[in-house]
């Protein structure tokens, strides 16, 4: 049997979860005995589409057997997905539930499916973390991912479902990177309203953005103000061993949420389906959990 070749397309090297996704893909490729090429789109949807179409339209002997892609933009690359289907290339889309899947699967000769994290539940866990940390209520400064991201929108929805009514939330936008959150927080700190705003906790939709906010507060020149901001609890999401969990041990973060990487699961499903000549379930999902456990979180005085 010929050695399978997979192309894995991810957002950026500047996000710890995306780096964990790449490592997970490398480890799974080694375990399964397949070749995996990993490319990053530099957070550019057009660049990502171009990279994938180039691979799909290459000579038959150099085409991948399957593509694993976490789309950068608001859509799940429907035209690229159709091109892959037409070329007989498997298509596994991460962190999306595209409307086109059922139609493409009906006439496909290769596996087509989605693997997702449960972003609503991730948001609900974060709302419960806020409730445990601020039992008397208070104000959270919340750093969201980009507006076009379904993951970000679902995490916000879930958080608002479970956070108590005595906790108010002010929201900032960033781009899933430490640097983007650093810039957003620097800009916010220049506003007069930031000086008068009472904040009891800083929450972010990923650990990198929480660390970007932390760095912005470290730049405050007034020692009392800097100490006040840095004494707040910081929470994030992703919880990868080398980043979020390490930052938790070092006390930079108060809590995070472990989100299992998706690439390895998608590659395992692809390999099994290709070898068996079957179509796997249309959707699979992973389970996330709070680190530390919710019952272990120590309430903060407001």
N, C-alpha and C positions, 0 to 999 in steps of 0.2 A: 504494500500500500504506500502511495506517495506521501511524502511529508507535507503536512498542511502548512499553509502560509496565511497568517492573519495580519491585517493592518489595524492598528489601534490609534484612534484620533481623539486627542484630549485638548483641553482649553489652553493651559499655560503652565510653564515651569515655576511660576511665581505664587502658586497656591499649594499649601501643604497636602490637601486632599487629592489634588491632581497628581502630585508627585507620588503619593501613596497608591493612586490608581496605576501609575506607570510601573511602580515596583511590583504590585500585585500581578500585572500583566506579564512582567518578566519572569516572576517566580512560577506562574501558572504555565507559561510556555515551556520552561525547563522541565516542569513536572510531567507535562503531557507529551513532550518530545516534538513540539511544533516550532516553527519560525514565527516570530512576532516582530513587526516593525512598528515602532511607536513614534508618532509625529504630534507636534503641538501646533495649535492654530494661532497662538499669541493673542487669544481673546478676540479674534477677527473672524466673523462668520463667513465673509467672502473668501478669505484666505483658506478657511477650512473646506468650503465647498470646492474650491479650485484644487486643493491637495487631493481630495477624494476622487474628483472626476478624472484627474490626471492618472491616478492608479487604476480606476475602472476602465479607462480608454486605452491603457497601455497594451502591448502585445500579449496575446493569450498566455504565453509561457511565463510572463512576469507579473500577471495579475494576482492579487490575493484571492484565496479561496473564500475569505469572509472579511467583513469590516465590522469593527466594534467602534462606535462613535458616541461621544457625549457632545451633543450639539451646543454651539456657542450662542446662537441667536434664539429668537423667539419661536421659530419653527423647527421642526425635526428634519429639515433637509428633504422634503418630499421628492423633489426632482432627482436628487442624487440617489435616494432610495430606489426610485423607479429604474434609474440607470443601472444600479447594482443588480436589481432583480432581473433586468433584461440580459445582463451579462452572465447570469447564473452564479452570482456572488452572494454569499450569505450576508445578512444585515442584522446586527444587534445594536439597538439604540438604547443609550443609558439615560436615566433620569427624565424620561419623557414617556407619555402614553399616546403616541400619534394616532390620529383618526384614520390614517391611511393603511394601518397594519393589516386589517382584515381583508381589504381589497387586494393588497399585494400578496398576501399569503395564499389567496385562492388560486393564483396561477403561477406560483413560485416553484422552481426546481431546487432551490436552496433554502435553508432555514431563515425565517424572518420573525423577529420577536423583540420585546423590550424587557429590560431589567431596571428596576427603580428602587430608590430608597423611599420610605414612606414619609414624605416631607410634612404632611399634616401632623403625623404623630410626633415627628421631631419637634415641630413648633409647640405641640401640646406639652411635651416633656419640658421644653424651655419655660413655658408658662408656669408649670408646676414648680420648677426650680425657683422662679421669681417668688412664688407664693411661700416656699419654704424659707428663702433667704430674707424676705421682707414680710413677716407675719402681721405686722402692724400697718402694712401698706407703705406707700412711698412713690418715688418717681424713678423710672428706668429710661436711660438713654440707650436707644436700640438701633444698631447698625444693620441695615438690610442689604441684601445683594441687589443687583441691578433690576430695574423695573421690568425688563423683558424676560426675566428669568421666572419660569413657573415654579421652580424649587423655592425661590425667595418668596414669591407670593403665597405659596402654600404654607411655608414655615410661619409667615406673619399671621395668616388666618388661624393656624393651629394655636399659636401663642396667645392670640386675642381670645380664643375660646376658653382657655384654662386659667389665664391670669386673673386674679381676683379684681373685683370692681374698685377696691381701694388702692390699686396700683395704677398709676398713670404712665403712659408711654409716649416719649417723643422720639421721632424716627429720623435717621440720616441714611443716605444711600451711599454705597461703595460698590466695588467691582470684584469682590471675592479675593482681593489681595491685601497684604499688609500695607503696601505703599498707597493704594487708593483710599483705605480707611484713614491712614495718617493724613493725607491731603484733606479729606472730608472733615476730619476733626479739627485740623488747623483752621480751616475756613469757619467752622462753627464757633470756635473759641474766639474769633475776632468779632463776632456779633455781640452787641450790647445785651441781648436777651440771654446769652450763655452765662454772663456774669451774675445775673439775678436768678437764674434757673436753679432750683434745688434738685439735685440728683443724688439718688441713694444707691444706684447700681448701674453698671455699664454692661449691656448684653449685646452680643453680635451673632450673626447667623453663621459665622465660621470663626475658627480660632485665630486664623491669620489676621482677620479684621479686628478682633479683640486686641491683638498685640499691636496693631497699627494705632489704635486709640491710646493704648498704654504709652507708646512712644511719643505721641503728641502731648500727653500730659507731662511727660518727663522734660519737655522743652519749656514748660512754663517757668518764667524767671522768678516770679514771686514765690518764695519758699513756702509760705503758709498755704497758698492756693495749690501749689504743686503737691504738697503733702496731702491736702484734703482730697484731691482727685485720685492720687495714687493709693489712698487708703480704702477706696471703694472696692466692693466685690466686682470682679470681671468674669463674665461667662461667655462661652462660645459653643461651637459645634464642630464636629469631625472627630476629635478625640484620638488622633493617630498616635501610636506609641512614641515616635521620635519627635513629635511636635506638641500637640495638645496635651497629651498625658505627661510629657516632660515639663511643660509649662505649669501644669497643675502641681507636680511635685515641687517645682521651684517657687510656688506660691504666686506666680504671675497671674494665673487663673484660679478662680474659686470653684468653678464647675465647668464641665463640658458635656457633650453628648457623643457617644461613640457611634460613628456611621461606618459600617463595613464597606470597603472598596467593592466596586461592582464589576470591574474588568475581568477578574478571575472567574467569577460565576458565569458571566456571559461567554467567556472562551470555553469553559467546560461544557456548557449547554450546546454551543456551536459544534465543538469537536464530536460530541456524542451524536448529535443529530445528523451531521454530515456523514459520519461513518455508518450510521444505521439507515440513512436515507429517509429520515422521518422529519416531521415538522413539530417542534417543541411547543409547549403552551405559549399563548400569545404574550402573557405577562408573567413575570416573576418579580418578587420583591424581597428586600432584606429587612432585618429587625434592628432597631437602634435602642440604646439605653443610656441612662444618666450615669456619669462618672463625676464624683462618687454617687452611690445610690441616693435617691431622694431622701430617704429616712436618715441618712448620715449627714445631710447638709445642716450646718450650724446657723441658726437665725442671726441676722445682723441687727444691731440697735440702730434705730433711725433717730 
